[in-house]
Amino acid sequence: MSRIKISETKYYTLFASTEKNRAYLKIIGFWRSPEQVPNYLADWKATLSKLKSGFTLLTDASEMKTHPKDVVKLHEQAQAMVLKHGVKKVAEVLRDDIAEMQLNAVAKATLFPKQNFRSVEDAEKWLDE
């Protein structure tokens, strides 16, 4: 499966697969402030431009550390964009219980249609259904 690389930074990677109509986000480590990821929303815009409504999203947050409030706001803005573009379902891979609680709270606030998984393989399988 071919993936189009949109962005690869120290803090995240974003890819799009047009054949699967799927976005791939990997969140890495601790984001101290939105200034550390100045292109995050622009990169999301570029990713969404490659996908059609009804797309799916696989978020790998297995290496994520919990984020401060202003960074959480950034995730909420990104989720709002993703929802507006017509995401069908979201699989989130988590290994840290505290990060999971934080991401669940953000998803609840934005009404994000997501399911949590412990492995990328299980998440991918569920999205393929």
GROMACS elastic network, one bead per residue, 0.5 to 0.9 nm:
[ bonds ]
;  ai    aj funct       b0    kb
    1    17     6  0.76390   500
    1    19     6  0.76499   500
    1    20     6  0.82538   500
    2    16     6  0.86767   500
    2    17     6  0.63154   500
    2    18     6  0.81559   500
    2    19     6  0.77237   500
    3    15     6  0.59952   500
    3    16     6  0.54778   500
    3    18     6  0.75599   500
    3    19     6  0.86824   500
    3    23     6  0.89976   500
    3    24     6  0.88086   500
    4    14     6  0.86642   500
    4    15     6  0.53793   500
    4    16     6  0.51034   500
    4    17     6  0.61792   500
    4    18     6  0.80666   500
    4    47     6  0.87462   500
    4    50     6  0.88616   500
    5     8     6  0.74053   500
    5    13     6  0.80425   500
    5    14     6  0.64490   500
    5    16     6  0.66964   500
    5    47     6  0.87673   500
    6    13     6  0.76700   500
    6    14     6  0.54282   500
    6    15     6  0.53146   500
    6    16     6  0.71821   500
    6    43     6  0.65204   500
    6    44     6  0.84166   500
    6    46     6  0.69438   500
    6    47     6  0.62783   500
    7    12     6  0.77067   500
    7    13     6  0.54093   500
    7    14     6  0.51517   500
    7    15     6  0.70121   500
    7    39     6  0.89813   500
    7    40     6  0.87925   500
    7    43     6  0.65493   500
    7    47     6  0.89332   500
    8    11     6  0.80721   500
    8    12     6  0.62029   500
    8    14     6  0.65736   500
    8    15     6  0.86172   500
    9    12     6  0.53611   500
    9    13     6  0.60794   500
    9    14     6  0.89972   500
    9    37     6  0.84124   500
   10    13     6  0.81434   500
   10    28     6  0.70998   500
   10    29     6  0.85429   500
   11    26     6  0.83149   500
   11    27     6  0.61408   500
   11    29     6  0.64158   500
   11    30     6  0.76181   500
   11    31     6  0.70663   500
   11    36     6  0.80898   500
   11    37     6  0.72601   500
   11    64     6  0.89557   500
   12    25     6  0.69863   500
   12    26     6  0.52712   500
   12    28     6  0.53656   500
   12    29     6  0.85877   500
   12    37     6  0.84935   500
   12    40     6  0.85485   500
   13    24     6  0.77626   500
   13    25     6  0.56947   500
   13    26     6  0.51540   500
   13    27     6  0.69252   500
   13    28     6  0.82380   500
   14    23     6  0.72106   500
   14    24     6  0.55938   500
   14    26     6  0.66831   500
   14    43     6  0.74112   500
   14    44     6  0.76671   500
   14    47     6  0.72404   500
   15    22     6  0.84902   500
   15    23     6  0.58418   500
   15    25     6  0.66554   500
   15    26     6  0.89683   500
   15    47     6  0.69131   500
   16    20     6  0.86566   500
   16    21     6  0.74426   500
   16    22     6  0.58567   500
   16    24     6  0.60987   500
   16    25     6  0.88778   500
   16    47     6  0.59879   500
   16    48     6  0.80924   500
   16    50     6  0.68199   500
   16    51     6  0.73908   500
   17    20     6  0.54520   500
   17    21     6  0.55606   500
   17    22     6  0.51993   500
   17    23     6  0.63458   500
   17    24     6  0.79848   500
   17    50     6  0.80577   500
   17    51     6  0.78580   500
   18    22     6  0.66996   500
   18    23     6  0.86594   500
   18    50     6  0.65618   500
   18    51     6  0.61951   500
   18    52     6  0.83659   500
   19    22     6  0.79366   500
   20    23     6  0.87511   500
   20    55     6  0.79827   500
   20    56     6  0.82472   500
   20   128     6  0.84337   500
   21    50     6  0.82623   500
   21    51     6  0.55827   500
   21    52     6  0.65824   500
   21    53     6  0.85983   500
   21    54     6  0.78659   500
   21    56     6  0.65749   500
   21    57     6  0.87525   500
   22    51     6  0.70167   500
   22    52     6  0.89512   500
   22    55     6  0.53703   500
   22    57     6  0.54280   500
   22    58     6  0.74070   500
   22   127     6  0.89612   500
   23    47     6  0.70148   500
   23    48     6  0.78202   500
   23    51     6  0.77860   500
   23    55     6  0.75750   500
   23    56     6  0.64123   500
   23    58     6  0.62963   500
   23    59     6  0.82390   500
   24    56     6  0.88263   500
   24    57     6  0.59381   500
   24    59     6  0.59746   500
   24    60     6  0.77532   500
   25    57     6  0.75984   500
   25    58     6  0.63063   500
   25    60     6  0.61375   500
   25    61     6  0.82196   500
   26    58     6  0.83447   500
   26    59     6  0.57345   500
   26    61     6  0.59803   500
   26    62     6  0.82315   500
   26    63     6  0.82219   500
   26    64     6  0.85563   500
   27    30     6  0.88040   500
   27    59     6  0.75214   500
   27    60     6  0.62995   500
   27    61     6  0.50948   500
   27    62     6  0.77103   500
   27    63     6  0.66405   500
   27    64     6  0.55737   500
   27    65     6  0.88412   500
   28    31     6  0.82761   500
   28    60     6  0.86912   500
   28    61     6  0.70361   500
   28    62     6  0.79735   500
   28    63     6  0.51425   500
   28    65     6  0.76915   500
   29    61     6  0.88507   500
   29    63     6  0.56260   500
   29    65     6  0.51867   500
   29    66     6  0.84008   500
   30    63     6  0.88494   500
   30    64     6  0.63497   500
   30    66     6  0.66815   500
   30    67     6  0.64004   500
   31    34     6  0.72751   500
   31    35     6  0.89085   500
   31    36     6  0.66144   500
   31    37     6  0.77781   500
   31    64     6  0.87364   500
   31    65     6  0.78985   500
   31    66     6  0.82506   500
   31    67     6  0.60513   500
   31    68     6  0.77324   500
   31    71     6  0.70071   500
   32    35     6  0.82251   500
   32    36     6  0.69704   500
   32    67     6  0.70006   500
   32    68     6  0.67808   500
   32    71     6  0.75194   500
   33    36     6  0.57292   500
   33    37     6  0.77027   500
   33    67     6  0.83303   500
   33    68     6  0.72666   500
   33    69     6  0.88631   500
   33    70     6  0.66704   500
   33    71     6  0.57560   500
   34    37     6  0.54608   500
   34    38     6  0.63635   500
   34    40     6  0.85211   500
   34    70     6  0.67965   500
   34    71     6  0.54322   500
   34    73     6  0.89600   500
   34    74     6  0.69028   500
   35    38     6  0.51970   500
   35    39     6  0.89390   500
   36    39     6  0.89293   500
   37    40     6  0.54948   500
   37    41     6  0.87601   500
   38    41     6  0.78356   500
   38    42     6  0.84161   500
   39    42     6  0.51622   500
   39    43     6  0.58330   500
   39    44     6  0.85091   500
   40    43     6  0.51477   500
   40    44     6  0.62972   500
   40    45     6  0.87691   500
   40    74     6  0.83210   500
   40    78     6  0.81150   500
   41    45     6  0.62495   500
   41    46     6  0.87182   500
   41    74     6  0.78877   500
   41    75     6  0.88864   500
   41    77     6  0.77850   500
   41    78     6  0.60985   500
   41    81     6  0.86168   500
   42    46     6  0.63097   500
   42    47     6  0.86540   500
   43    46     6  0.50425   500
   43    47     6  0.61569   500
   43    48     6  0.86237   500
   44    48     6  0.60721   500
   44    49     6  0.85302   500
   44    78     6  0.69094   500
   44    81     6  0.79486   500
   44    82     6  0.80176   500
   45    48     6  0.52061   500
   45    49     6  0.62336   500
   45    78     6  0.88022   500
   45    81     6  0.77872   500
   45    82     6  0.87687   500
   46    49     6  0.51995   500
   46    50     6  0.70180   500
   47    50     6  0.55881   500
   47    51     6  0.70789   500
   48    51     6  0.51921   500
   48    52     6  0.77316   500
   48    81     6  0.85094   500
   48    82     6  0.73406   500
   48    85     6  0.70389   500
   49    52     6  0.78905   500
   51    54     6  0.85450   500
   51    55     6  0.64614   500
   51    85     6  0.85718   500
   52    55     6  0.59815   500
   52    85     6  0.77988   500
   52    86     6  0.77890   500
   52    87     6  0.87910   500
   53    84     6  0.89994   500
   53    85     6  0.58777   500
   53    87     6  0.63419   500
   53    88     6  0.78305   500
   54    85     6  0.82748   500
   54    86     6  0.53830   500
   54    87     6  0.52231   500
   54    89     6  0.81778   500
   55    85     6  0.85740   500
   55    86     6  0.68516   500
   55    87     6  0.50277   500
   55    88     6  0.56445   500
   55    89     6  0.74792   500
   56    86     6  0.89724   500
   56    87     6  0.56607   500
   56    88     6  0.55424   500
   56    89     6  0.51291   500
   56    90     6  0.58187   500
   56    91     6  0.81103   500
   56   127     6  0.67681   500
   56   128     6  0.89653   500
   57    82     6  0.89297   500
   57    87     6  0.72859   500
   57    88     6  0.82334   500
   57    89     6  0.65481   500
   57    91     6  0.63008   500
   57    92     6  0.83002   500
   57   114     6  0.89922   500
   57   127     6  0.80042   500
   58    89     6  0.87813   500
   58    90     6  0.59115   500
   58    92     6  0.59981   500
   58    93     6  0.77721   500
   58   120     6  0.81042   500
   58   123     6  0.70481   500
   58   124     6  0.71436   500
   58   127     6  0.79235   500
   59    62     6  0.88920   500
   59    90     6  0.74261   500
   59    91     6  0.61582   500
   59    93     6  0.61804   500
   59    94     6  0.87813   500
   59   120     6  0.87577   500
   59   123     6  0.89332   500
   60    63     6  0.76951   500
   60    64     6  0.84243   500
   60    91     6  0.83367   500
   60    92     6  0.58883   500
   60    94     6  0.68280   500
   60   119     6  0.86988   500
   60   120     6  0.70760   500
   61    64     6  0.50017   500
   61    65     6  0.84302   500
   61    92     6  0.67775   500
   61    93     6  0.55408   500
   61    94     6  0.52292   500
   61    95     6  0.76223   500
   61    96     6  0.85775   500
   61    99     6  0.81445   500
   61   100     6  0.85591   500
   62    65     6  0.86699   500
   62    92     6  0.87309   500
   62    93     6  0.58068   500
   62    96     6  0.68631   500
   62    99     6  0.88518   500
   62   118     6  0.80392   500
   62   119     6  0.86213   500
   63    94     6  0.79074   500
   63    95     6  0.76199   500
   63    96     6  0.81306   500
   64    67     6  0.84058   500
   64    94     6  0.81578   500
   64    95     6  0.86537   500
   64    96     6  0.77805   500
   64    99     6  0.69092   500
   65    96     6  0.77278   500
   65    98     6  0.82871   500
   65    99     6  0.61230   500
   66    96     6  0.88138   500
   66    98     6  0.68124   500
   66   100     6  0.86024   500
   66   102     6  0.69453   500
   66   103     6  0.86807   500
   67    70     6  0.81627   500
   67    71     6  0.59298   500
   67    72     6  0.62326   500
   67    99     6  0.80272   500
   67   102     6  0.81634   500
   68    71     6  0.54831   500
   68    72     6  0.63056   500
   68    73     6  0.89160   500
   69    73     6  0.63230   500
   69    74     6  0.88195   500
   70    73     6  0.50817   500
   70    74     6  0.66097   500
   71    75     6  0.65323   500
   71    76     6  0.87407   500
   72    75     6  0.50728   500
   72    76     6  0.62948   500
   72    77     6  0.87486   500
   72   102     6  0.84772   500
   72   103     6  0.85686   500
   72   106     6  0.73139   500
   73    77     6  0.62724   500
   73    78     6  0.86884   500
   73   106     6  0.86179   500
   74    77     6  0.50915   500
   74    78     6  0.62914   500
   74    79     6  0.86311   500
   75    78     6  0.50220   500
   75    79     6  0.60649   500
   75    80     6  0.85434   500
   75   106     6  0.77419   500
   76    79     6  0.50347   500
   76    80     6  0.61331   500
   76    81     6  0.87243   500
   76   106     6  0.64991   500
   76   107     6  0.79738   500
   76   109     6  0.81487   500
   76   110     6  0.67065   500
   77    80     6  0.50847   500
   77    81     6  0.64335   500
   77    82     6  0.87595   500
   78    81     6  0.51496   500
   78    82     6  0.62635   500
   78    83     6  0.86735   500
   79    83     6  0.60365   500
   79    84     6  0.84535   500
   79   106     6  0.88429   500
   79   107     6  0.80297   500
   79   110     6  0.69955   500
   79   112     6  0.72138   500
   80    83     6  0.51306   500
   80    84     6  0.60869   500
   80    85     6  0.86204   500
   80   110     6  0.67986   500
   80   112     6  0.85479   500
   81    84     6  0.50961   500
   81    85     6  0.62180   500
   81    86     6  0.88919   500
   82    85     6  0.51626   500
   82    86     6  0.66733   500
   82    87     6  0.60627   500
   83    86     6  0.52589   500
   83    87     6  0.54367   500
   83    88     6  0.84614   500
   83   110     6  0.85720   500
   83   111     6  0.87408   500
   83   112     6  0.72515   500
   83   113     6  0.88600   500
   84    87     6  0.76614   500
   87    90     6  0.75188   500
   87   112     6  0.89206   500
   87   113     6  0.82014   500
   88   113     6  0.73579   500
   89   112     6  0.83255   500
   89   113     6  0.54690   500
   89   114     6  0.60175   500
   89   115     6  0.80684   500
   89   127     6  0.71334   500
   90   112     6  0.77171   500
   90   113     6  0.59377   500
   90   115     6  0.63342   500
   90   116     6  0.86267   500
   90   123     6  0.87697   500
   90   127     6  0.75018   500
   91   113     6  0.86539   500
   91   114     6  0.55734   500
   91   115     6  0.50790   500
   91   116     6  0.59566   500
   91   117     6  0.68974   500
   91   120     6  0.87369   500
   91   123     6  0.54388   500
   91   124     6  0.75979   500
   91   126     6  0.76988   500
   91   127     6  0.69192   500
   92   114     6  0.68536   500
   92   115     6  0.61570   500
   92   117     6  0.59019   500
   92   118     6  0.82751   500
   92   119     6  0.89796   500
   92   120     6  0.83815   500
   92   123     6  0.70420   500
   93   100     6  0.89825   500
   93   115     6  0.87260   500
   93   116     6  0.59377   500
   93   118     6  0.52842   500
   93   119     6  0.59045   500
   93   120     6  0.61569   500
   93   122     6  0.88941   500
   93   123     6  0.69148   500
   94    97     6  0.76376   500
   94    99     6  0.75431   500
   94   100     6  0.62021   500
   94   116     6  0.68969   500
   94   117     6  0.63142   500
   94   118     6  0.55551   500
   94   119     6  0.77748   500
   95    99     6  0.80965   500
   95   100     6  0.76259   500
   95   117     6  0.85748   500
   95   118     6  0.61708   500
   95   119     6  0.86520   500
   96    99     6  0.53577   500
   96   100     6  0.60927   500
   96   101     6  0.87651   500
   97   101     6  0.62239   500
   97   102     6  0.86943   500
   98   101     6  0.50915   500
   98   102     6  0.63094   500
   98   103     6  0.86852   500
   99   102     6  0.50364   500
   99   103     6  0.61120   500
   99   104     6  0.84467   500
  100   103     6  0.51642   500
  100   104     6  0.59506   500
  100   105     6  0.85107   500
  100   116     6  0.82965   500
  101   104     6  0.51001   500
  101   105     6  0.62030   500
  101   106     6  0.87606   500
  102   105     6  0.51861   500
  102   106     6  0.63929   500
  102   107     6  0.87276   500
  103   106     6  0.50384   500
  103   107     6  0.60830   500
  103   108     6  0.84752   500
  104   107     6  0.50611   500
  104   108     6  0.60428   500
  104   109     6  0.86211   500
  104   114     6  0.86874   500
  104   116     6  0.88398   500
  105   108     6  0.50635   500
  105   109     6  0.62556   500
  105   110     6  0.87691   500
  106   109     6  0.51469   500
  106   110     6  0.63327   500
  106   111     6  0.84203   500
  106   112     6  0.81982   500
  107   110     6  0.51787   500
  107   111     6  0.56281   500
  107   113     6  0.75938   500
  107   114     6  0.74009   500
  108   112     6  0.64382   500
  108   113     6  0.88310   500
  109   112     6  0.78427   500
  111   114     6  0.88094   500
  115   123     6  0.83486   500
  116   123     6  0.78460   500
  117   120     6  0.73999   500
  117   122     6  0.66701   500
  117   123     6  0.58385   500
  118   121     6  0.88827   500
  118   122     6  0.75366   500
  118   123     6  0.79522   500
  119   122     6  0.54452   500
  119   123     6  0.63642   500
  119   124     6  0.87178   500
  120   123     6  0.50335   500
  120   124     6  0.60293   500
  120   125     6  0.85385   500
  121   124     6  0.51706   500
  121   125     6  0.61506   500
  121   126     6  0.86824   500
  122   125     6  0.50948   500
  122   126     6  0.62185   500
  122   127     6  0.86902   500
  123   126     6  0.52266   500
  123   127     6  0.62899   500
  123   128     6  0.87006   500
  124   127     6  0.51376   500
  124   128     6  0.61930   500
  124   129     6  0.89278   500
  125   128     6  0.51203   500
  125   129     6  0.66164   500
  126   129     6  0.54056   500
